[in-house]
Amino acid sequence: MLWYKQPESGMMKLIGYDYFGSDPIMEKEFKDDFEIRRENTLTGALIIRSLRKVMHNCHSAGRLITNMLTAILSLFLLLHSGLTVVVHQSGDRLTHTGVTVTLECRRGEGFNMMSYTMYWYRQHYYGAPVEFLIKEYDTTEGHFQSSINTAKNYFSLQITAPHVNDSSTYYCAASHSDAHSQDYGEPVHFGQGTKLTVSEDGLDVTPVDEENIKLFAPSSKQCKNRVGQKTKTLVCLATHFYPDHVNVTWEVNGEQNKPNIIESTDAAAAKRNGDRYYSITSRLTVPSEVWTNPENNFTCIVDFFDGTKNIQTRKSISGVKDEEEEGMTREKYLKITHNAKLAYTVFIVKSSIYGAFVVFLLWKWQGKQND
């Protein structure tokens, strides 16, 4: 039984696996955060010691994959020998309905495919089940055909006359071809994935332009985060582009990945409200004092792939002076209420003195009347 991890955007990685009756084999980087337990040949569990926003899935040894998770960058295989093997895939592709396309997969230098069984899978969208398509030396499956040249470490997938529903991310994968793997199942390791889009009729490639990027300043009503820190969140919305080959990043004062700054982008672009074009949203959360410094500059960067090259569009916004200095703060509120109470007390005292004075005048006037 195998367990994999897939963040919203990033590499799918093998957490670990086990055979019934033996100790689990964990990848080094996950030993502290996860634990694998096995009850019988069909039932097992992944214990998450440190909960983070990730997706996990299990893969039974009886089938190579059912709902496995996917990787998005280079694949590193940690073998029993301790060697690291890299699997490379061709870059993202755009094609039209009916135009045959070939996706490529290669092994890193110094390694060959003869010791591995090679596979092709696809995932229609992030979080969807991963579908097995074909493996090396299989006969043609539908309009999918694989080809392998072990001498050149080359493995390909040809999609004949693709249609719109073939738009997916395609994964080249490898598992060790030894007797142990045939009996018990060996970990399946994935390449970085090749995103293929088969264009819809009547839609041309439409890059993201600056007019269709909206950058929203943080809300003045935003409260503290879960650990009590004051934060501000900027929102970047990119709309009216096709296809969905986009990547959104942020810069603060021209730098990326600064400390205490969190980026969160939709897992994938989406069509909304029946629109034929795509949109995507990204958020940047910064400490309050970073946003309230007018000298800081925040830039949303949208990279769009048009089939041949990346087109980068940027939009920026500057920080603003601390809104709380101009608005209502707790300290100001307490000061105002204190002053109001003091003024009310003075008013009551003055009213009492004035009332006493009036009573005194009335008493003195009544005395004169009696005389």
Secondary structure, 3 states (H helix, E strand, C coil): CEEEEECCCCCCEEEEECCCCCCCEECHHHCCCEEEEECCCCCEEEEECCCCCCEEEEECCCCCCCCCCCCCCCEEEECCCCCEEEEEECCCEEEECCCCEEEEEEECCCCCHHHEEEEEEEECCCCCCCEEEEECCCCCECCEEEEEEHHHCEEEEEECCCCHHHCEEEEEEEEECCHHHHHHCCCCEECCCEEEEEECCCCCCECCCHHHEEEECCCCCCCECCCCCEEEEEEEEEEEEECCCEEEEEEECCECCCCCCEEEECCCCECCCCCCCEEEEEEEEEEHHHHCCCCCEEEEEEEEECCCCEEEEEEEEECCCCHHHHCCCHHHHHHHHHHHHHHHHHHHHHHHHHHHHHHHHHHHHHHHHHC
